[in-house]
Amino acid sequence: MAEQCADGVCSMQLSIEQLLRMAERLVLQRRFEEASPLIEALGQAPQMKMQYAFLKGYVAVEQGDLNTGAKQFRAVLADHPGMTRARLELARVLLMQGKDKSADHHFRLAAQDKDLPPEIARTIYASRSLIRDRRVWSITLDLGFAPDSNINNATGDKTVDLIFGNTTLPAKLNDEARRKSGIGQSAAITTGVRLRLSDGLAVTVDANGQVLNYAGKRADDISTLIAAGPELTLKDGSRIGVAAVGARRWYGGRMATEGLGARISYQKDLGRSARLGLQLERRDQNSGFSPAFDGTLTSAFVSYERIIDRALVGSLTLFARRESLRSDAYSSTEIGGNLGIGGELPHGINAGITAGISRALFDEPMAGISIDPDRPVAAERDDWRLNARLFLGTRSISVAGFSPSVTYTFSRTISNIGLYDTNRHRLLFGAARFF
C-alpha cells in the first residue's frame, strides 16, 4: 500500500490483493457502505470475478436484497460449482425465500465437502430437518413446444402378415396406423403438499398432469395422476409412505385408461452422499378402447442415488412391471433398468442424461398375426425397449420467472412383430417456473 501526497491531497495505491483484503475486512465489520466502492472496484479486475460476485451477493443479502444475493451466488457457482461457501450461502438465501426444495438440494450438495467443520455439518443437517418439517407445498409449471418424429408412436412398416386359414397374406396398413411426425405444444404441472400432523408423521398429496396437443385430435395425449396418504419419518431419518393412487389418461380425444390403486414407498439416506429408494404399486385398470385391456398393473422399483462430486448426482434404477389384462395376448412381464447422471455444469448450465433398457414378454401369441410369411403360426410378442433422455437448462436466464430448457428424448421398441416395432425422436423446447 503506497501513499502519495500532492498539493495537500493524499491518495493511496492498493494492489488487487490488498483491495480484496480491505473489502473483506469491512464486510466482516458490517461496514457495507464503505465496502461497496471497494467491491465495485474488484469487479473491474477479471481475475477477481468470483470474489466480486461473492462479496456483492453477501452484502446484498445482509441488506435485505435476497434476489440480488441469489443471482450473485449462482454466478459464482456457474464457474466454480465446487465452492462450498457459495453453495451454502445460496441455500441460506433460498431458505429465506421459502424455496425449500431448491434449498435442500444445495444443502445436500454442500454436505459432500469432506473438509466441512463439524459445526457446519450439524447446521446443514438441522437445516434439512427444518425443511422437511416445514415443507407445505411446491408447484412446478413447464410449458413448451415439441417437434416429434412419431407423434402417434406407431410403426413405420407398410404391411402386416395376417393368418387366413393355412396361409399368410400381407395386409396394408392405413395411414392412421403408421408413423406420423408433427410439432406439438406441451404443458406439464407437478404439485406436492405435505401437512405435518405430529413429530415424524405427515400427510402427503402429490399430483401431476401433462398435456401434449397436436394438430387435430388423433394424437393428443393428456394424463393425470394423484397420490395421497400418510408418511412416517423414523428416528434414523428414513421415510415410509403409503398412498392411494388414482390415474387417468385421454388419447385422441377419448378416455384411454383409468384406474385406482395403492403405493408403498421407502427412502433412506446412506450416509451424506447416497440414497436408497424402494417403491411397490398396484393399480386396477379400465380401458376406454377395449375390455381386452382391462386388468391390473403391478410395478416394483429399486433406485440408488449417489452424489459423485459436489455438483453431480448419479442414479441407477431397476424395475419390474406386470400387466395382467383380460386378454392374455396383451398381458406382459417387463424387467429393465435406467442409468443416469446429472447436475450443475460451468456457465450456469444444468444438465442430465439417462439411458435405459428393458425386455417385455407377452403371455400368449397374437391371434391372426404371423412373423413368418411362409408359416401361418400365431406370433408370441417379444419386445426389447430402449430409451434415452438428454436435458439442458439454465437458471441464470429468467423471463417472468420462467427458465429455459431443451430436452431430447429417444425411444425404440424392437419387436418381433413389425406392427409394434417403433422408433421415436422428440425435442422439447420448454420454459419452467418453480414455485
C-alpha positions in Angstrom: 0.0 0.0 0.0 1.7 3.2 -1.2 0.6 6.7 -0.1 1.2 9.7 -2.3 0.5 13.3 -1.4 0.5 16.4 -3.7 -0.9 19.9 -3.0 -2.2 18.8 0.3 -4.2 15.9 -1.1 -3.1 12.3 -0.3 -4.0 9.2 -2.2 -3.2 5.5 -1.7 -2.5 2.9 -4.3 -3.6 -0.6 -3.4 -2.7 -3.9 -5.1 -5.7 -6.0 -6.1 -4.9 -8.4 -3.3 -4.8 -5.5 -0.8 -8.1 -4.2 -2.1 -9.7 -7.6 -1.6 -8.4 -7.9 2.0 -9.7 -4.5 2.8 -13.1 -5.1 1.3 -13.4 -8.4 3.2 -12.4 -6.7 6.4 -15.1 -4.0 6.0 -17.7 -6.6 5.1 -16.9 -8.6 8.3 -17.2 -5.4 10.3 -20.6 -4.8 8.6 -19.4 -1.5 7.2 -21.2 -2.2 4.0 -21.4 1.4 2.7 -17.6 1.7 2.9 -17.1 -1.7 1.4 -19.3 -1.2 -1.6 -17.0 1.0 -3.7 -14.1 -1.4 -3.0 -16.2 -4.3 -4.1 -17.2 -2.5 -7.3 -13.5 -1.8 -7.9 -12.9 -5.5 -7.6 -15.4 -6.0 -10.4 -13.1 -4.3 -12.8 -10.4 -6.9 -12.3 -11.2 -10.1 -14.4 -9.2 -12.3 -12.0 -11.4 -11.2 -9.2 -14.7 -12.2 -10.8 -15.5 -14.9 -8.3 -14.6 -12.8 -5.2 -16.6 -9.8 -6.6 -19.7 -11.9 -7.1 -19.5 -13.5 -3.7 -18.9 -10.3 -1.7 -21.6 -8.4 -3.7 -24.1 -11.3 -3.1 -23.2 -11.4 0.6 -23.7 -7.7 1.1 -26.9 -7.7 -0.8 -28.4 -10.5 1.4 -27.3 -8.7 4.6 -29.0 -5.6 3.4 -32.2 -7.5 2.6 -31.9 -7.8 -1.2 -32.3 -11.6 -1.5 -32.9 -11.7 -5.3 -29.5 -10.0 -6.0 -27.8 -12.2 -3.5 -29.2 -15.4 -5.1 -28.2 -14.1 -8.5 -24.6 -13.4 -7.4 -24.1 -16.7 -5.6 -25.4 -18.6 -8.7 -22.9 -16.6 -10.8 -20.1 -17.9 -8.5 -21.3 -21.5 -8.8 -21.7 -21.2 -12.6 -17.9 -21.1 -12.9 -17.0 -22.7 -9.6 -19.6 -25.4 -8.8 -17.3 -26.9 -6.1 -17.2 -23.7 -4.0 -19.0 -24.9 -0.9 -19.2 -21.5 0.8 -21.1 -20.0 -2.1 -23.4 -23.0 -2.2 -24.2 -22.7 1.5 -24.9 -19.0 1.1 -27.2 -19.7 -1.9 -29.0 -22.4 0.2 -29.5 -20.0 3.0 -31.0 -17.4 0.7 -33.3 -19.9 -0.9 -34.4 -21.0 2.6 -35.2 -17.3 3.4 -37.2 -17.0 0.2 -39.3 -20.0 1.1 -37.8 -22.1 -1.8 -37.3 -25.1 0.4 -36.9 -27.8 -2.3 -34.1 -25.9 -4.0 -32.5 -25.0 -0.7 -32.5 -28.7 0.3 -30.8 -29.6 -3.0 -28.0 -27.2 -2.4 -27.6 -28.1 1.3 -27.3 -31.8 0.2 -24.6 -31.0 -2.3 -22.7 -28.8 0.1 -22.7 -31.6 2.7 -20.4 -33.6 0.4 -17.4 -31.4 1.2 -15.1 -33.7 3.3 -13.4 -30.6 4.8 -16.6 -29.2 6.4 -16.1 -28.3 10.0 -18.3 -30.5 12.3 -20.4 -27.5 13.4 -21.2 -26.6 9.8 -22.2 -30.2 9.0 -24.5 -30.2 12.0 -26.0 -26.9 10.8 -26.7 -28.4 7.4 -28.4 -31.4 9.0 -30.5 -29.2 11.2 -31.5 -27.0 8.2 -32.5 -30.0 6.1 -34.6 -31.4 9.0 -36.3 -28.0 9.3 -37.1 -28.0 5.6 -38.6 -31.5 5.8 -40.7 -30.4 8.8 -42.0 -27.1 7.5 -42.4 -28.0 3.8 -46.0 -27.5 2.9 -46.4 -27.2 -0.9 -44.5 -27.0 -4.1 -45.5 -26.4 -7.7 -43.6 -26.7 -11.0 -45.0 -25.4 -14.2 -43.4 -26.4 -17.5 -44.5 -25.0 -20.9 -43.0 -25.7 -24.4 -43.3 -27.0 -27.9 -42.1 -30.3 -29.2 -41.0 -31.4 -32.7 -41.7 -35.1 -32.8 -40.8 -37.8 -35.4 -43.6 -40.1 -34.3 -46.5 -38.4 -32.5 -48.7 -41.5 -32.6 -45.9 -43.9 -31.5 -46.7 -46.1 -34.4 -44.7 -48.4 -36.8 -43.1 -47.4 -40.0 -44.0 -50.7 -41.6 -46.4 -50.6 -44.5 -47.8 -54.1 -44.1 -48.5 -56.8 -41.5 -48.7 -60.5 -42.2 -52.2 -61.9 -41.2 -53.2 -65.5 -41.0 -56.0 -66.7 -43.2 -56.6 -70.5 -42.7 -53.4 -72.3 -43.7 -51.7 -69.3 -45.3 -50.5 -65.8 -44.6 -51.2 -62.7 -46.6 -49.8 -59.2 -46.3 -52.3 -56.6 -45.2 -51.6 -53.0 -46.0 -51.8 -50.6 -43.0 -53.8 -47.5 -43.4 -52.2 -44.1 -42.8 -53.7 -43.8 -39.3 -51.9 -47.0 -38.2 -48.5 -45.7 -39.4 -45.9 -43.3 -38.0 -46.6 -39.6 -38.3 -44.4 -36.6 -37.4 -45.5 -33.2 -36.1 -45.0 -30.3 -33.8 -47.0 -30.2 -30.6 -47.5 -27.9 -27.7 -46.8 -29.2 -24.2 -47.8 -28.2 -20.7 -46.9 -30.0 -17.5 -47.6 -29.2 -13.9 -46.3 -31.0 -10.8 -47.6 -30.2 -7.3 -47.0 -31.5 -3.9 -48.5 -30.8 -0.4 -47.1 -32.1 2.9 -49.2 -31.5 6.0 -47.4 -32.2 9.3 -49.6 -33.9 11.8 -47.0 -34.6 14.6 -43.3 -35.3 15.0 -42.4 -37.8 12.3 -45.9 -38.1 10.9 -47.3 -36.2 7.9 -49.9 -36.5 5.2 -48.6 -36.0 1.6 -50.5 -35.3 -1.6 -48.7 -35.4 -4.9 -50.4 -34.6 -8.2 -49.2 -34.1 -11.7 -50.7 -33.6 -15.2 -49.4 -33.4 -18.7 -50.9 -32.3 -22.0 -49.5 -32.8 -25.5 -51.5 -31.1 -28.2 -51.1 -31.7 -31.9 -53.0 -30.6 -35.0 -56.4 -32.3 -34.9 -57.2 -34.7 -32.0 -55.9 -38.1 -33.1 -52.6 -37.8 -31.3 -53.5 -35.5 -28.4 -52.3 -37.1 -25.2 -53.5 -36.0 -21.7 -52.5 -37.8 -18.5 -53.2 -37.1 -14.8 -52.1 -38.8 -11.6 -52.8 -38.1 -7.9 -51.4 -39.9 -4.8 -52.3 -39.2 -1.2 -51.5 -40.8 2.1 -49.5 -40.8 5.4 -45.7 -40.6 5.5 -43.8 -41.7 8.6 -40.2 -40.5 9.3 -38.3 -42.9 11.5 -35.6 -42.0 14.0 -32.8 -42.8 11.6 -34.3 -40.3 9.0 -35.7 -42.9 6.7 -39.2 -42.4 5.4 -42.1 -44.8 4.8 -45.1 -43.7 2.8 -48.4 -45.4 2.0 -50.7 -43.7 -0.6 -53.9 -44.2 -2.5 -53.2 -43.7 -6.2 -55.6 -42.6 -9.0 -54.7 -42.1 -12.7 -56.4 -41.3 -15.9 -55.3 -40.8 -19.5 -57.0 -39.5 -22.6 -55.7 -40.2 -26.0 -57.1 -38.9 -29.3 -59.9 -37.2 -27.5 -61.1 -40.4 -25.8 -60.5 -41.8 -22.3 -57.8 -44.4 -22.8 -57.2 -45.8 -19.3 -58.3 -45.1 -15.8 -57.5 -46.8 -12.5 -57.2 -46.8 -8.7 -54.7 -48.5 -6.6 -52.2 -48.2 -3.8 -48.5 -47.4 -3.4 -45.9 -48.2 -0.7 -42.6 -46.4 -0.7 -39.4 -46.4 1.4 -36.5 -44.0 1.3 -33.3 -44.0 3.3 -30.2 -41.8 3.2 -27.0 -43.9 3.2 -24.6 -41.5 4.8 -24.3 -38.0 3.4 -23.8 -38.9 -0.3 -26.1 -41.8 -1.1 -29.8 -42.6 -1.0 -31.8 -45.8 -1.5 -35.4 -45.9 -2.6 -38.0 -48.7 -2.9 -41.5 -48.5 -4.3 -44.3 -51.0 -4.9 -47.5 -50.1 -6.7 -50.6 -52.0 -7.7 -53.4 -50.4 -9.7 -56.6 -51.6 -11.4 -57.1 -50.5 -15.0 -60.1 -49.9 -17.1 -59.7 -49.2 -20.8 -61.9 -46.9 -22.9 -60.8 -48.6 -26.1 -61.5 -52.3 -25.4 -62.3 -54.6 -22.5 -59.3 -56.6 -23.6 -57.1 -54.0 -22.0 -58.9 -54.1 -18.6 -56.9 -55.7 -15.7 -54.3 -54.9 -13.1 -50.8 -53.3 -13.2 -48.2 -54.1 -10.6 -44.8 -52.5 -10.6 -41.7 -52.5 -8.3 -38.8 -50.1 -8.4 -35.4 -50.1 -6.6 -33.4 -46.9 -7.0 -29.9 -45.9 -5.8 -28.7 -42.4 -6.0 -25.2 -41.1 -5.2 -23.6 -37.7 -5.3 -20.4 -38.2 -7.4 -18.9 -34.9 -6.6 -20.2 -31.6 -5.2 -22.3 -30.9 -8.3 -23.2 -34.2 -10.0 -25.6 -36.9 -9.0 -25.7 -40.4 -10.4 -28.6 -42.8 -10.2 -29.4 -46.4 -11.0 -33.0 -47.8 -11.1 -34.1 -51.4 -11.6 -37.7 -52.2 -12.2 -40.2 -55.0 -12.9 -43.7 -54.4 -14.2 -46.5 -56.9 -14.6 -49.7 -56.2 -16.7 -52.4 -58.8 -16.1 -55.1 -58.0 -18.6 -58.3 -59.6 -19.7 -56.5 -60.6 -22.9 -53.6 -62.9 -22.3 -52.1 -61.8 -25.7 -51.7 -58.3 -24.3 -50.6 -59.4 -20.8 -46.9 -59.0 -20.2 -44.0 -59.0 -17.8 -41.3 -56.4 -18.3 -37.9 -56.1 -16.5 -35.3 -53.4 -17.0 -33.2 -50.6 -15.7 -32.2 -47.0 -16.1 -28.8 -45.3 -15.5 -28.4 -41.5 -15.3 -26.2 -38.7 -14.2 -27.0 -35.0 -13.9 -26.2 -31.8 -12.1 -24.6 -28.4 -12.5 -22.0 -27.6 -15.2 -19.9 -24.5 -15.6 -21.5 -21.3 -17.0 -24.7 -21.9 -15.1 -25.9 -24.9 -17.1 -27.9 -27.7 -15.5 -27.7 -30.9 -17.5 -28.7 -34.6 -17.2 -28.5 -37.7 -19.3 -30.3 -41.0 -18.7 -30.5 -44.3 -20.7 -32.4 -47.4 -20.1 -33.2 -50.9 -21.5 -35.9 -53.4 -20.7 -37.4 -56.6 -22.1 -41.2 -57.3 -22.3 -42.5 -60.8 -22.8 -46.2 -61.5 -23.5 -48.2 -64.4 -22.2 -49.8 -65.8 -25.4 -49.5 -65.4 -29.2 -51.2 -62.6 -31.0 -54.1 -64.4 -32.8 -54.1 -63.8 -36.5 -50.6 -62.3 -36.8 -47.6 -64.2 -38.1 -43.9 -63.2 -38.1 -43.0 -65.6 -40.9 -44.8 -65.1 -44.2 -44.2 -68.8 -45.0 -45.6 -70.2 -41.8 -49.2 -69.4 -40.7 -48.4 -69.6 -37.0 -49.6 -67.0 -34.5 -46.7 -65.0 -33.0 -45.9 -64.5 -29.4 -44.8 -60.9 -29.0 -41.3 -60.3 -27.6 -40.1 -56.6 -27.2 -36.8 -55.0 -26.4 -37.3 -51.4 -25.3 -34.6 -48.7 -25.3 -34.9 -45.2 -24.1 -32.6 -42.2 -23.7 -33.0 -38.6 -22.4 -30.7 -35.6 -22.6 -31.6 -32.4 -20.7 -30.0 -28.9 -20.8 -31.3 -25.9 -18.9 -30.2 -22.8 -17.1 -31.5 -20.9 -14.1 -29.3 -17.9 -14.9 -31.8 -16.7 -17.6 -35.3 -15.9 -16.3 -38.3 -14.3 -18.0 -41.3 -13.7 -15.8 -39.8 -16.4 -13.5 -39.5 -19.0 -16.3 -36.1 -20.5 -17.1 -35.5 -22.1 -20.5 -34.5 -25.7 -21.2 -34.3 -28.2 -24.1 -34.9 -31.9 -23.7 -34.2 -34.6 -26.3 -35.9 -38.0 -25.8 -35.4 -41.2 -27.8 -37.4 -44.3 -27.6 -37.1 -47.5 -29.6 -39.1 -50.7 -29.4 -37.5 -53.6 -31.1 -40.4 -56.1 -31.5 -40.5 -59.4 -33.3 -43.9 -58.2 -34.6 -43.5 -55.4 -37.1 -46.8 -53.7 -36.1 -45.3 -52.9 -32.7 -41.7 -52.0 -33.9 -41.4 -48.3 -33.3 -38.8 -45.5 -33.4 -39.3 -42.0 -31.9 -37.3 -38.8 -31.5 -38.6 -35.7 -29.8 -37.2 -32.3 -28.9 -38.9 -30.3 -26.2 -38.1 -26.6 -26.0 -39.5 -25.6 -22.7 -39.6 -23.0 -20.0 -40.2 -23.9 -16.4 -41.1 -22.0 -13.3 -40.7 -23.3 -9.8 -43.0 -22.1 -7.0 
